[in-house]
Amino acid sequence: MTFEDILKSLKKKEYAPVYFLMGEESFFIDQITDYIIENALNESDKDFNQTILYGKDTDIGTIVTTARRFPMMAEKQLVVVREAQNIKNIDQLLSYIQNPLHSTILVINYKYKSLDKRKSFTKEVAKNGILFESKKIYENQVPDWIKNYTSKQGYQIDSKACFLLAEFLGNDLGKITNAIDKLTINTTEAKTISPGDIEKNIGISKDFNNFELQNALGKKDVFKANQIINYFATNEKNNPMVVTIALLHSYFSKVLKYYFIKNKTNDKMVASTLQINPYFVKDYKLAAKNYNPKKLVYIIALLREYDLKSKGIGDVSTKHGDLLKELIFKILH
């Protein structure tokens, strides 16, 4: 079942006897678990019928004994096992999984890794309960995810502001939702989150960031690019060179890829092929006019060279700010 499928069934009060929630992305695991804790039992029933266990402090025997208890003056009891990835031999729960007590809702949080789906234990979980794998979303999916989440909070987010958050926070959905929640609290007058709101509340400069550097390079705006690089050089801690190089490598690789798209007039096809938001297609088209394929291949090689230099390979003395200035000069000239 998908995350949406599980929430839909939970909202209908359709509870399975076992929820095994596993995978790299903790956000979806926490969302499902928190919803069950908040809604599965009445407040008056929670004192006697809700148990929270932690992987480091419990064992299989305790989990099974707790899960096999009958609820006290209620229809169901809830047993949540957090940090279950710390329990050795989790598959020793097999006997309970094969015959779970239907008056118990057992929720197991197994974060940052997944079970082997070929094993009988995993198959039994899927057969007798809900097996959910929470996967990291791809970085190119993050901007759309941010827009959708913000919309569900009753707000809109500017495309540039969306990109800034995605660039700054990556695909860590927990950090992203915390940032958006903070923004919605502090953005009361207008219902649209702007780059200015990002700068004011999150601390990301709306004028001097990798997104603006990317745009300046695409446009061959030498003055703006140098302004940003000088800012980065004086704020190296908040603008690590390794991140800038990684983003520029991705950007120029996509500009090069643009040359090989057959139907360049179809913006939707371009966006799909480059895995970008359609809003930014025009920027890639402009960059392709300013950099021919030969130059782009040269730039990608430069980025690899300076990535090694930033890690002390071939250059152990030059500051990152100065390396970045050299790199940008060679890209633009």
N, C-alpha and C positions, 0 to 999 in steps of 0.2 A: 504494500500500500504506500501511496505517496503521503507526504506531510499533509497536503490538503485533504486527502481521503480520510486520514486518521482524525483530523480536527473535525471534519464534517460528521463522522460517526460519533465522536465524543459529544458534540453539541446536541445530538439526538439522544444522548444518554445511553448509547450502545457501547457497553464496556466489555472488553475481552478479559479472560482470566489472567493472561500474561502479555506484557509489553516488553519486548527486548529491543532497546533503542541503542544502536551502535553506529560508529563511524567518526570520520575526521571533523565534521562540522558540529560543534557542541550547541550552536544556537538552536537548531531544530529539535534536538534532544531535550534541551531545557524548556523550550516552548511547550512541547507535548507534556512533559512531566509537570510543569507548573500548572498547566490547564487541568490536568487530572487531580492534582493536589487541591486546587481551588474549587473544583466542581463535583468531584466524585461522591463526596460525603457531605451531609449537612453539618453545619458548624457544631451543632450539639452532639454529633456522633464522633467528631474527630478526636476528642480526648481519649476515648477508649478503643477506637477502631482505626487509628492511623499511626503507622510506625515508619520512621525514617532510619534506615541503616546505612553505614558507610563501609566501603570496601576494605579500608585499612583496619577497621575495628570489628569486623564480623567474619563469619565463615559460612560454608555451605550448610552445616548442621543448624545453625541459628536461623538462617534464611528459611529453610524448609520447615522447621518447627514453628516459626512465626507465621508463615504462609498457611500452615495447616490448622491454625486456630480458627475457631468459629467466631463470627462477629458478636459483640455484646449489645443486645437490644437494638440491633440494626440489621439491614438486609445484607450489607457488605462491609468488609474491612479493606483498608488500603495499606499495602506494604511497598515502600519505595527503597530500592537499593541504589544509592549514589556511588559513583567512583568504583563500579563493579569491575573495571579493568584491573584493579589491584588485587582481585581475588584469584588465587591460583586454582587451576582445575575447575573453572566455571562450569565445564560440561558435566560435573558431578551432580548438577541440578537436574539431570536427565530424568530421573525417576519421578520427580515432582512435575516436570514439564509434560511428561507423558500422561499424567493423571492429576491435573491441577484442580484445586478446590474452586468451584464456581462462585462461592460467596467471598472469595478473595480476589482483589485486583493487585497483581504483582507487577511492579514496574522496575525494570533493571536498566540502569544507565551504564553503558559500556563505551566510554568515550575514547576517541583518538585512534581507535583501531577497530577491526571488524572480525567476526567469526569466519572460519572457513566454511563456505556454503556447501561444500561437498560432504561435510561430516553429518552423521546422523543426528547429533544434538541440534544443529542448526535447522535441519529439516523438520525435526519434531517441534521446535519453537514455531516455525512457520505454519505447521499443521494445526497446532493447538492454541496458538495465540497470534500476536502481531509481531512480525519481525520487520524492523525498519532500519535501513541503512542511510545515515545522514552524511551526504557527500558534500565536499567543498564545491562551491559554484566557481565556474571559470571566471577569470578576471574580466573578460570581455562582456560577461553577463552582469557584472556588478552595477554599472550605471542604471540599467533597466530595473534591477532589483531595488536599488535606492529609490527610483521614481515610484515604483509600485508601493513600497513600504511607506514612503512619505505621503502618498495619496491616501492610503488607508488611515493615516493619522489626521486626515482632513486638510492637508497642506499640499502645495505644489513646490517643486524645486527647479530652479533655473538650470539649464543644460551645463553651463560652465561650472556652477556650484556643485552640480552632481559629479562632474569629472574631477573637481578638486578633492571631494570626499573620497572618491574611488581611488585616486592616485595616492592620497595621503594615508588611507587606512587599508588599502588592498582588499582582499576578499574575506577579511575577518568580520563576519556579520554581527557578532556581539559588539565589537567596537563601533561599527557603523550604526547600529540601532541606538546605542547609547548616545552617539553624537547627534543623530536625528532627533531623539527625544529631548536632548538639551536645546537644540535649535528651535523645536516647536514650542518649548516653554518660553524661550526668550524672543520669539518672533510672533508678537501678539497682534500688531496692527495689520500688516499685510499677510496674506495667507500664502505668499510665495517666498521661499528661502533663496536669498541672493548670495553672490560671492562676498558681498559686504558682511552679511550675517555670518558666513563661514569664517571670515577674518576676525570678526569681533568676538565670536563665541568659541571657536575651535582653535584659533591661533594660526591659521594658514593664510599667508599673504595672498590677497586677491590679484596683485600685480606682479609679484616676483615668485613664481612657482614653475614647476616643470611643464605644466600645461601652456603657460604663456611663453616659455622658452621654446617649446615645440612649435607654437604658432609663429613666433618671431623668426625661427629658422626656416619654416615653411615659406614665409613671405619674403625671406632674405632681408629682414629688417635688422641691419647691423647694429644700429644704435640701441634698439630695444633689447636685442640679444646680449649685448655687452653690459647693459644696465643690470639685467637679471644675473648674469655670471658674476659681476662684481658684488652683487648682493649675496649670492651663494658663497663667494669667497670669504665674506666677512661673517657668514652664518653657517659655517661648515657642519656644525653639529646637527642643525635642523634641516640641512639640505645635503645629505650624504652623496658623494660622487657616484658611488656604486648604483644608487637608485636612479640618478639622472641618466647614467650611461645605459642602464637596462631599459628605461622608458624610451630613450632616443633610438636605441637599437631596434626596439619593436616598431617605433614610428617610421623610421627610414626603410625598414624591411617591408612594411606595408605600402609605402610610397613606391618602392621598386615593384612590388607585386601588382600594383595598379596598372603598370605598363602592359601586363599580360592578360588583363581582363578584356574579353572580346567586345562586350557591349558596354562601353563606358558611358553611354547616354542614359542607361537605366540605373538611377541612383540606388534603388532597392537592391539590385544585383551587386553593385559595387560595395554597398554597405555589408551585404551578406558575405561576399567573398573576402573582404578585409576584416570582417568581424568587428565592425564599428557601428556607432549610432548613425543613422542616416543624416542627422543634423550636421555631422562633421565631414560629410563627403566632399563638400565644396572646398574645404581646407586641404584635403589630400589632392584634389584636382589642381589646385594652385601650386602646391609643392611639386607635383609632377612636371609642371611647366617650368619651374625654376631649377630643377635638378634632372639631368638626363640619366639614363641607366648606368653609364660608365662612371659618372660622378657618385651615384648612389652606392655602387659596389665599392668604390674608394672610401666613402664615408663609413660604410659598415665595417670595412677592414680597419679604419681608424678607430672606431669605437671599440673593437676587440683589442687593438693595441693599447689603447689608453685604459681599458679595463684592467689589463695585466699590470700596467704601470701603477695604477691606483692601489694595486695589491702588493706593490714592492718588487714586481718582476721586471727587471730592466731599468728601474728607476727607484732608488730608495730614499732620495733626498728631497725631491721637489714636492712642495705642498700640493694638496689636492686642488685648492683654489687656482693655483698657477697652472696645473695640468689641465684643468677644465677650460681655462682661458686659451691655452694653446690649442686644445681640441676644437673649440668653437671657432677660432680664427681659421683653422684649416678646413673646417666644414664650409665656412662662408666664402672663402677665397680660393 
